[in-house]
Amino acid sequence: CFSGSQPADRCGAPLHYPNTQLEDLYLQHSDFSSGVQVAYKCRPGYTQTAGRRVVRCERGRWTELQMTCEKKSCGSAGDIPNGRFKYEGVLYGERAHAVCNRGYELIGDTFRECQSDATWSGQVPTCDEIQMTRELSRRHTSCTVPKDRNKNLIMNNTKTTYQYGDTVSLACVEGHHLNGSAAVIKCDESGRWNPYFPKCLCKVIKSKRTFILAATFANITFDISFLAGIKCPVIHIRNGRVRPQQVRFQTSVTISCDQGFRLIGAAKLSCLRSGSWTEAFPTCVPEGGPTCPVPVVDNAKRISGEASVYQPTHSVTFACLEGYVLSGSAQVTCGQDGQWQPELPGCKPPAANKCGATPRVPNTHPKIDLLHPAEFEPNARVVYKCDEGYIRAGGSSIIRCVNGKWTPVTLTCERKSCGNAGEIQNGRYVYEGVQFGDIVTAICDDGFEMVGRNFRTCLSSGWDGREPVCEAVQCPEPPEVANAEASGSMDGLYVYSSAISYRCRTGVLVGEGQIYCRKNGTWSAPPPQCKDIVCPNPNVKMASRVRGFKSKYVYNDVVTFVCSPKMRMQGARTVTCGPNGKWEPDLPKCLCKYPWRQSTLHLE
């Protein structure tokens, strides 16, 4: 009976090795005969750096795997203008974290990860100037004055000029309603009202009444049932009370504060047909509690945080008007003591002889502390240096602040060159270029396969990675052929173009007598067979043999026929004894050249 144990000359499932895995076609098998070879491959994210990837079952044991796999390298993650990458490393699974210079904010992914295909995830992020710069440009944005073409719209907060951030409250006259848009619109940074500027539409009234229209009597039906359904949003006042809680169209609420608190704003609000309130919600603040004074900064504008009362924790952000320089913090917060923290900033005209931010020059950056001020004193000196991967090609690296302007930057930087990437035995490099950031691709000659990563990148330190290796392609050991002798590569290594010849001891050879190892690691043809193949005696009526006179016909014997006079041949003149013991093609036939034809004679 079957015991379930492995026969002595067979092998079980192949062994596991670090950073490797079996080729897919072997994964479903756990029983292998002696002499069978299986192949491994590197796990995703790893590349072959040394050794053969094939093991063999010998006397019930697998040979040791010599292949080693190391993590792939992704090289440089890219360059970030006004920022840089901080690397954990450049190998598979490691990350490069994006960091912006002071005064810039990150737009995009905060990190890139080295992936299994040796590329970095995501895209190179950008470093944009901080929000304050955008706010300074927004202050010039304005929206057109809203126009009430049908004279049925009520607008609050009307002005002659509207700038970015300004809002307008909207309501309709009696008998009209907003067409689904918001009751408050805001001037956005693109110079448009957001949401879009609404319209007031006439409401349908349903009621049987008689009207006099141009001295003609008519019965008109309107629907006024909608009025009962108009509600305004519920008002919640912290430290206060609202009576009643819910109101409908043309009703009002009264607001009062709890004991110890005082009301800031309107004490009575009415519900409009539009479903909005006539006034902004009031607030209840502690009586005698701390509040901060209205923050006013000369030559500046509040861009966020505007309020009627400034209580502790409330923040306000400022931006200086054009031509003025901010001194202090752009954002202040109302403290528990009723004072702004930090103190309110100032907006001063720039000093005539001071210089602003240093100019940007391609492939260079200022060699200064990231905490440098926004302006520089007269005669200040700044030194530039080349970006990583670039070397100095000429010009001066120093600029100076003269009469409020920086002297020109004449420093020029060009990409570093890595030179020749080296020689590959049995292969070659294909160059994209040899300068910083360029890539060379390794290609093996026919009959050789790549061991390791097939490309290298030019970094500031030179070509990354190791030189790849082109290893000779090997074919598996050819199977034995019964009753045949094999000759050729007998050292056990069957590399590209190696040939094996077969000769039968008995019988005839069916198939290719010689097979060779191809560049893809497979044999050019399946192994032949030695067979005793005999074909029957080829007899064709009304024909004679002109070649191939034998008493016994075996594989590959040839016979040629010729038909008797006045006969014609149908089929091939020459036939061959095939591998299945049959003549190929089929034996021919000899037919009459002038076959007898039946005709009818008509006599008158």
C-alpha positions in Angstrom: 0.0 0.0 0.0 1.0 3.7 -0.4 2.7 5.0 2.7 2.8 8.7 1.7 6.6 9.0 2.1 8.8 10.4 -0.7 10.7 7.9 -2.8 14.4 8.0 -2.2 15.3 9.3 -5.7 12.6 12.0 -5.8 12.5 15.5 -4.3 9.7 17.3 -2.5 8.9 21.0 -2.7 11.9 23.2 -3.4 13.5 25.1 -0.5 12.8 28.8 0.4 15.6 31.4 0.2 15.7 35.0 1.3 14.3 37.6 -1.2 13.5 34.9 -3.8 10.6 32.9 -5.0 9.9 30.0 -7.4 9.0 30.7 -11.0 5.2 30.4 -11.2 5.1 27.1 -13.2 6.6 25.2 -10.3 4.4 26.6 -7.5 1.7 23.9 -7.9 4.0 20.9 -7.7 5.5 19.2 -4.6 6.9 16.0 -6.2 9.9 16.1 -8.6 11.8 13.3 -10.3 15.6 13.0 -10.1 17.4 15.2 -12.6 14.6 17.8 -12.8 15.7 21.5 -12.6 13.6 24.3 -11.3 14.2 28.0 -11.5 13.9 30.8 -9.0 13.4 34.5 -9.5 13.9 37.6 -7.3 10.9 38.9 -5.3 9.3 42.1 -6.5 11.5 45.0 -5.6 14.7 42.9 -5.7 17.2 42.2 -8.5 19.6 39.4 -9.2 23.2 40.3 -8.3 25.1 37.0 -8.5 24.8 33.3 -9.0 22.7 30.9 -11.1 19.0 30.8 -10.5 18.5 27.1 -11.2 18.6 24.1 -8.7 18.5 20.4 -9.5 17.0 17.4 -7.8 19.8 14.9 -7.2 19.4 11.6 -5.3 16.3 13.0 -3.4 17.8 16.4 -2.5 17.8 19.8 -4.1 21.2 21.4 -4.9 22.0 24.7 -3.1 20.7 27.9 -4.8 23.6 30.2 -5.7 21.6 33.2 -6.8 21.5 36.3 -4.5 19.0 39.1 -4.7 19.4 42.7 -3.5 17.0 45.6 -3.2 16.6 47.6 -6.4 17.8 51.2 -6.4 15.6 54.1 -7.6 18.4 56.7 -7.7 17.5 60.4 -7.4 13.8 61.2 -6.5 14.1 64.5 -8.5 14.8 68.2 -7.9 12.4 70.5 -6.1 12.8 74.2 -6.9 12.9 76.1 -3.6 13.1 72.8 -1.7 14.9 69.5 -1.5 14.4 65.8 -0.7 15.6 64.2 2.6 16.4 60.6 1.9 15.8 57.6 4.1 17.6 55.8 1.3 17.2 55.1 -2.4 16.5 51.3 -2.2 13.2 49.5 -2.6 10.7 50.4 0.2 12.7 53.5 1.4 11.3 57.0 1.2 12.4 60.4 0.2 10.7 63.2 2.2 10.0 66.6 0.5 11.1 69.7 2.5 10.5 73.3 1.3 12.8 76.2 2.1 11.5 78.8 4.6 8.9 81.0 3.1 7.5 78.3 0.8 4.8 75.7 1.3 4.6 72.2 -0.1 2.1 71.5 -2.9 1.7 67.8 -3.6 2.9 64.5 -2.0 5.0 64.9 1.2 7.1 61.9 0.3 8.0 59.5 -2.6 8.6 55.8 -2.1 11.0 53.6 -4.0 8.7 51.0 -5.8 9.3 47.4 -6.9 9.9 48.6 -10.5 12.8 50.8 -9.4 10.8 54.0 -9.9 9.6 56.6 -7.3 5.9 56.8 -6.5 3.9 59.9 -7.3 5.3 63.0 -8.9 7.9 65.6 -7.8 6.0 68.1 -5.6 6.4 71.9 -5.8 7.2 74.5 -3.3 5.1 77.6 -3.7 5.4 80.9 -1.9 3.4 81.0 1.3 -0.2 82.1 1.4 0.6 85.7 2.3 2.0 86.3 -1.2 -1.2 85.1 -2.8 -3.3 87.2 -0.4 -1.3 90.3 -1.5 -2.3 89.6 -5.1 -5.9 88.9 -4.1 -6.4 92.4 -2.7 -6.5 93.8 -6.2 -9.4 91.4 -7.2 -12.8 93.1 -7.5 -16.3 92.0 -8.5 -18.8 94.0 -10.6 -21.6 95.7 -8.7 -24.6 93.4 -8.7 -27.4 94.6 -11.0 -31.1 94.1 -10.2 -32.5 94.3 -13.7 -36.1 93.4 -12.7 -36.2 95.6 -9.6 -37.4 92.8 -7.4 -34.2 92.0 -5.4 -33.3 93.3 -2.0 -29.6 93.7 -1.3 -27.8 94.4 2.0 -24.2 95.6 2.4 -24.4 97.6 -0.8 -21.2 99.4 -1.9 -19.9 101.2 -4.9 -16.8 98.8 -5.1 -16.6 95.1 -4.1 -13.2 93.4 -3.4 -12.2 89.9 -2.8 -13.9 88.5 0.3 -16.8 91.0 0.3 -20.3 89.5 0.8 -23.8 90.7 -0.1 -27.0 89.4 1.6 -30.0 88.9 -0.8 -33.7 88.7 -0.4 -36.7 89.1 -2.8 -39.6 91.5 -2.6 -43.0 90.2 -1.6 -44.5 87.7 -4.0 -41.0 86.5 -5.3 -38.5 83.9 -4.3 -34.8 83.2 -5.0 -34.3 80.6 -7.7 -32.5 78.1 -5.4 -29.2 80.0 -5.1 -27.7 81.0 -1.7 -29.1 84.0 0.2 -25.5 85.3 0.6 -23.0 85.6 -2.2 -19.2 86.3 -1.9 -16.6 87.9 -4.2 -14.1 85.2 -4.9 -10.4 85.4 -6.0 -11.4 85.0 -9.7 -13.5 88.2 -9.6 -16.8 86.4 -9.8 -19.7 86.2 -7.4 -19.9 82.8 -5.7 -22.4 81.2 -5.8 -23.7 82.7 -9.1 -25.8 85.8 -8.8 -29.4 84.7 -8.3 -32.7 85.9 -9.7 -36.1 86.5 -8.0 -38.9 84.5 -9.6 -42.6 85.2 -9.3 -44.5 82.8 -7.0 -47.7 81.1 -8.1 -50.8 81.9 -6.0 -53.8 79.7 -5.9 -57.0 81.4 -4.7 -60.4 82.1 -6.2 -60.8 85.8 -6.3 -62.2 88.3 -8.8 -59.9 91.0 -10.3 -60.7 93.9 -12.5 -58.3 93.8 -15.4 -58.6 96.6 -18.0 -62.4 96.9 -17.2 -62.8 93.2 -17.8 -63.9 90.7 -15.1 -62.0 87.5 -14.8 -61.6 84.6 -12.3 -57.9 83.9 -11.7 -56.6 81.0 -9.6 -53.3 81.4 -7.5 -51.5 79.1 -5.0 -50.7 80.7 -1.7 -50.3 77.5 0.2 -46.5 77.7 -0.1 -46.5 80.6 2.5 -47.3 78.2 5.3 -44.3 76.1 4.4 -41.6 78.9 4.4 -39.3 78.4 7.5 -36.2 80.2 8.5 -33.2 78.2 10.0 -33.2 77.7 13.8 -31.1 80.2 15.7 -28.8 79.0 18.4 -27.3 81.6 20.7 -24.7 80.5 23.2 -25.4 81.9 26.7 -28.8 83.2 25.4 -32.4 82.4 24.6 -34.5 82.6 21.4 -38.4 82.9 21.5 -40.1 81.3 19.7 -37.7 78.5 18.6 -39.2 78.0 15.1 -40.8 80.7 13.0 -42.4 80.9 9.6 -42.7 83.7 7.0 -43.6 87.2 8.4 -43.0 86.2 12.0 -40.2 87.4 14.3 -38.0 86.0 17.1 -36.8 87.9 20.2 -33.3 87.1 21.6 -32.2 87.8 25.1 -29.0 86.8 27.0 -28.6 84.8 30.2 -27.8 86.6 33.4 -24.3 87.9 33.5 -24.2 88.3 29.7 -25.0 91.2 27.4 -26.3 91.2 23.8 -24.1 92.3 20.9 -26.3 92.8 17.8 -30.0 92.9 16.9 -32.5 91.7 19.6 -35.2 91.1 17.1 -35.0 89.2 13.7 -37.8 88.6 11.2 -38.2 85.7 8.8 -38.3 86.7 5.1 -40.0 85.1 2.2 -36.6 83.8 1.0 -36.2 81.7 4.2 -33.5 83.9 5.5 -33.3 86.3 8.5 -33.4 90.1 8.2 -30.2 90.5 10.4 -27.0 88.6 11.2 -27.2 86.5 14.4 -26.2 88.4 17.5 -23.9 87.1 20.3 -24.0 87.1 24.1 -20.7 88.1 25.7 -19.9 88.2 29.4 -20.8 91.5 31.1 -17.5 93.2 31.9 -15.7 90.2 30.3 -12.5 90.8 28.3 -12.9 91.8 24.7 -10.2 93.1 22.4 -10.4 96.5 20.7 -11.0 96.6 17.0 -7.6 95.8 15.4 -6.5 98.6 13.0 -3.2 98.5 11.2 -2.3 101.5 9.0 -1.6 100.7 5.4 -3.1 97.2 5.8 -6.3 95.3 5.2 -8.0 92.6 7.2 -8.2 89.5 5.0 -9.9 87.2 7.5 -11.4 87.2 11.0 -13.6 90.4 10.7 -16.2 90.5 13.5 -18.4 93.0 15.4 -16.9 91.9 18.8 -13.5 90.3 19.3 -13.5 87.8 22.1 -10.6 85.7 23.5 -9.2 83.1 21.0 -10.6 85.1 18.0 -7.9 85.5 15.3 -7.4 88.2 12.6 -5.1 88.1 9.6 -3.6 91.2 7.9 -2.0 91.9 4.5 -0.1 95.1 3.7 -1.2 97.3 0.9 1.0 97.5 -2.2 4.3 99.2 -1.7 4.4 98.5 2.1 6.4 95.8 3.9 5.0 93.8 6.9 6.7 94.2 10.2 5.6 91.6 12.7 3.2 88.7 12.6 0.5 88.7 9.9 -1.9 86.9 12.3 -2.9 88.0 15.8 -5.2 86.4 18.4 -7.3 88.1 21.1 -6.0 87.0 24.5 -7.8 86.4 27.8 -6.5 89.7 29.0 -8.2 91.6 26.2 -4.9 92.3 24.4 -3.9 91.2 20.9 -1.1 88.5 20.9 1.4 89.1 19.5 1.1 92.8 19.2 -0.5 94.2 16.1 2.0 94.3 13.1 3.0 97.4 11.2 3.1 98.1 7.4 6.1 100.3 6.6 7.2 101.7 3.4 10.4 99.9 2.2 13.7 101.5 3.0 15.0 103.2 -0.1 18.4 101.5 0.1 17.4 98.1 1.3 17.0 95.1 -1.0 14.2 92.5 -1.0 14.5 88.8 -1.6 17.5 87.5 -3.5 16.9 86.8 -7.2 16.4 83.3 -8.6 19.0 82.0 -11.0 18.7 78.6 -12.9 20.7 75.7 -11.4 21.9 77.8 -8.4 20.8 78.9 -5.0 21.9 81.4 -2.3 24.3 80.0 0.2 22.6 81.7 3.2 20.8 80.7 6.4 17.1 79.7 5.7 16.1 82.1 8.5 17.5 85.1 6.6 15.3 88.3 6.7 12.8 89.3 4.0 15.0 92.4 3.4 18.7 93.1 3.3 20.7 96.1 4.5 22.6 98.2 2.1 25.9 96.7 0.9 24.8 93.2 2.1 26.6 90.4 0.4 25.1 87.0 -0.6 27.1 84.1 -2.0 25.5 81.7 -4.6 26.4 78.1 -5.2 25.5 75.5 -7.7 22.6 73.1 -7.2 23.4 69.4 -6.5 24.5 67.7 -9.7 25.9 70.9 -11.2 29.4 72.4 -11.3 30.6 76.0 -11.7 31.1 76.9 -15.3 32.0 80.6 -14.9 31.0 84.0 -13.5 31.0 85.4 -10.0 29.2 83.7 -7.1 28.7 87.0 -5.2 26.0 89.6 -5.4 25.6 92.9 -3.4 22.8 95.1 -2.4 23.5 98.5 -4.1 21.0 101.4 -4.0 18.1 99.1 -3.1 18.9 96.6 -6.0 20.9 93.5 -6.2 23.9 93.4 -8.6 23.4 90.9 -11.4 24.2 87.2 -10.8 26.8 86.1 -13.3 27.4 82.7 -11.9 26.6 79.9 -14.4 26.4 76.2 -13.5 26.3 73.2 -15.8 25.5 69.6 -15.2 28.2 67.3 -13.9 29.4 64.6 -16.2 29.8 61.0 -15.0 31.9 59.9 -18.0 32.0 56.3 -19.3 29.8 53.9 -17.3 32.3 51.1 -17.8 32.5 47.9 -19.9 30.2 44.9 -19.7 31.6 41.6 -20.7 29.3 40.0 -23.3 27.2 43.1 -23.4 27.2 46.9 -23.9 25.7 50.1 -22.6 23.2 52.3 -24.6 23.7 55.9 -23.5 21.0 58.5 -23.1 23.8 60.9 -22.1 26.5 61.1 -19.5 25.5 64.1 -17.5 23.7 64.5 -14.2 20.3 62.8 -14.3 21.0 60.9 -17.5 20.5 57.1 -17.6 22.5 54.3 -19.4 20.8 51.0 -20.2 22.7 47.7 -20.2 22.0 45.2 -23.0 23.4 41.7 -23.1 24.7 40.0 -26.3 22.6 37.2 -27.9 22.8 34.1 -25.7 23.5 36.0 -22.5 21.0 37.2 -19.8 21.2 40.1 -17.4 22.1 39.6 -13.8 21.2 42.6 -11.7 19.6 46.0 -12.6 19.8 46.9 -16.3 20.3 50.6 -15.9 22.4 53.1 -14.1 21.8 56.8 -13.3 24.3 59.6 -13.3 24.2 61.2 -9.8 26.2 64.0 -8.3 28.6 61.3 -6.9 28.9 59.4 -10.2 27.1 56.4 -11.7 24.9 54.7 -9.2 24.6 51.0 -8.5 27.0 48.2 -9.6 28.1 47.1 -13.1 25.6 44.6 -14.4 26.7 41.1 -15.4 25.8 39.2 -18.6 25.7 35.5 -17.8 25.5 32.9 -20.5 22.1 31.5 -21.1 21.8 27.8 -20.2 19.4 25.2 -21.5 18.2 22.3 -19.2 19.9 18.9 -19.6 18.5 17.2 -22.7 16.5 14.0 -21.9 17.9 10.6 -22.8 16.6 8.9 -26.0 16.1 5.2 -25.8 18.3 3.1 -28.0 20.3 6.1 -29.0 23.8 7.5 -28.4 24.2 11.3 -27.8 27.3 13.3 -28.5 28.2 17.0 -28.0 28.6 19.0 -24.8 29.2 16.3 -22.2 30.4 18.5 -19.3 26.9 19.1 -18.0 26.8 22.8 -19.1 24.5 23.5 -22.1 25.0 27.1 -23.0 23.8 29.1 -25.9 24.6 27.5 -29.3 25.7 24.2 -27.7 24.6 21.2 -29.9 23.7 17.6 -29.1 23.7 14.9 -31.8 21.8 11.6 -31.6 22.5 8.3 -33.4 20.2 5.2 -33.1 21.7 1.9 -32.0 18.7 0.1 -33.4 15.8 1.2 -35.5 15.7 4.5 -37.4 15.9 8.1 -36.2 12.6 9.9 -36.2 12.9 13.7 -35.6 15.9 16.1 -35.6 19.2 14.3 -35.4 20.9 17.4 -33.9 19.4 20.0 -31.5 21.0 23.1 -30.2 20.5 25.5 -27.3 18.8 28.7 -28.3 19.3 32.2 -26.9 16.1 32.0 -24.8 17.3 29.0 -22.9 15.2 26.3 -24.8 16.2 23.6 -27.2 15.7 24.1 -30.9 13.5 21.0 -31.2 12.2 18.1 -29.1 14.5 15.1 -28.8 14.2 12.5 -31.6 13.1 8.8 -31.2 14.5 5.6 -32.4 11.8 3.4 -33.9 11.5 0.2 -35.9 9.2 1.6 -38.6 8.2 -0.6 -41.6 5.9 0.4 -44.4 3.8 -2.1 -46.5 4.9 -3.1 -49.9 3.9 -0.3 -52.3 1.8 -1.8 -55.1 0.2 0.5 -57.7 -1.9 -1.1 -60.5 -0.9 -0.4 -64.0 2.4 1.1 -62.7 6.0 0.1 -62.3 8.7 1.3 -59.9 11.6 3.2 -61.4 13.3 3.8 -58.0 13.2 2.1 -54.6 13.4 -1.7 -55.3 13.4 -3.4 -51.9 11.9 -6.4 -50.2 11.4 -4.4 -47.0 10.7 -0.7 -46.7 11.6 1.3 -43.5 11.3 4.9 -42.3 12.5 7.5 -44.9 12.7 4.9 -47.8 11.6 6.5 -51.1 9.8 4.9 -54.1 9.1 6.4 -57.5 6.4 5.1 -59.9 5.6 5.4 -63.6 2.3 4.4 -65.2 2.0 2.0 -68.2 1.6 3.4 -71.7 -1.8 5.1 -72.4 -2.3 5.6 -68.7 -2.1 8.8 -66.7 -1.0 9.2 -63.1 -3.2 10.7 -60.4 -1.2 11.7 -57.3 2.5 12.0 -56.5 5.1 10.0 -58.5 7.4 9.8 -55.4 6.3 8.6 -51.9 8.3 8.3 -48.6 7.9 5.8 -45.7 6.7 8.0 -42.9 7.2 7.9 -39.1 3.8 6.2 -38.6 4.5 3.3 -41.0 2.4 4.8 -43.8 3.4 6.1 -47.2 3.5 9.9 -47.5 1.7 11.2 -49.5 -0.8 8.4 -50.4 0.1 6.0 -53.2 -0.8 7.3 -56.6 -3.3 5.8 -59.1 -2.9 5.1 -62.9 -6.0 6.0 -64.9 -7.0 5.6 -68.5 -5.8 8.6 -70.6 -8.9 8.4 -72.9 -11.8 7.0 -70.9 -14.7 5.4 -72.8 -17.6 7.8 -73.3 -21.2 6.8 -73.9 -22.9 8.7 -76.8 -26.3 8.6 -78.5 -26.8 8.2 -82.2 -30.0 9.9 -83.8 -31.3 8.4 -87.1 -33.9 10.2 -89.2 
